[in-house]
Amino acid sequence: MSPKADTVRTSLDVPRSLHRQVHEAAARKGCSARQLILAAIETAVREAPAKPGKRLDLRNRPLLPRTGKPIDLSNDRIYDLIQFP
């Protein structure tokens, strides 16, 4: 089994300046750009949280319980309730 048998070829568009910087950094480290990129990807995967944070799901339940009464809020009242920096 050849080493490339267990790989996947992919491509992405990289800004020219970043492409140049990657090749320069690889030269400074004495490795290929491919090796540098793979090491960066492996580091990012290793450091990523195992489980993403819980997202707010508004499809199943409303933020406020229904009271049957309309909510009467003006822009002025909203600005009174929320402290903006």
C-alpha positions in Angstrom: 0.0 0.0 0.0 1.5 3.3 -1.0 1.6 6.3 1.4 -0.8 8.3 -0.9 -3.4 5.5 -0.8 -4.7 6.8 2.5 -4.8 10.5 1.6 -7.4 12.9 0.1 -6.4 15.6 -2.4 -8.1 18.9 -1.7 -7.6 22.5 -2.9 -8.4 25.9 -1.6 -7.9 29.5 -2.7 -5.3 31.3 -0.6 -4.5 35.0 -0.9 -1.2 35.6 -2.7 0.5 37.3 0.2 -0.4 34.4 2.6 0.8 31.9 0.0 4.2 33.7 -0.1 4.3 33.9 3.7 3.7 30.2 4.0 6.5 29.3 1.7 8.8 31.7 3.4 7.9 30.3 6.8 8.5 26.8 5.6 11.9 27.7 4.2 12.8 29.3 7.6 11.8 26.1 9.3 13.5 23.9 6.8 10.4 22.0 5.7 8.0 22.0 2.8 4.9 24.2 2.6 2.9 21.0 2.6 4.5 19.9 5.9 4.0 23.3 7.5 0.3 23.4 6.4 -0.4 19.8 7.6 1.2 20.6 11.0 -1.0 23.6 11.4 -4.1 21.7 10.5 -3.2 18.9 12.9 -2.6 21.5 15.7 -6.0 23.2 15.0 -7.8 19.8 15.0 -6.1 18.8 18.2 -6.9 22.0 20.0 -10.5 22.3 18.9 -13.0 21.6 21.6 -14.3 18.0 21.6 -17.9 19.2 21.8 -19.1 22.5 20.4 -21.1 24.8 22.8 -24.8 24.5 23.0 -26.6 26.7 20.4 -29.8 28.5 21.1 -32.7 26.7 19.4 -35.7 28.9 18.8 -37.6 26.4 16.7 -39.1 24.4 19.6 -39.8 27.0 22.3 -40.2 30.7 22.4 -38.0 32.9 24.6 -41.1 34.4 26.4 -44.2 32.4 27.3 -47.3 33.4 25.4 -49.7 35.4 27.5 -52.3 36.1 24.8 -51.6 39.8 25.1 -49.7 41.8 22.6 -46.3 43.1 23.7 -46.3 46.9 23.6 -42.7 48.1 23.2 -41.6 51.3 21.6 -38.0 52.0 20.6 -37.7 54.3 23.6 -38.9 51.6 26.0 -36.4 49.1 24.5 -33.6 51.6 25.0 -34.7 52.0 28.6 -34.7 48.2 29.2 -31.4 47.5 27.5 -28.1 49.1 28.5 -26.1 50.0 25.5 -22.4 50.8 25.8 
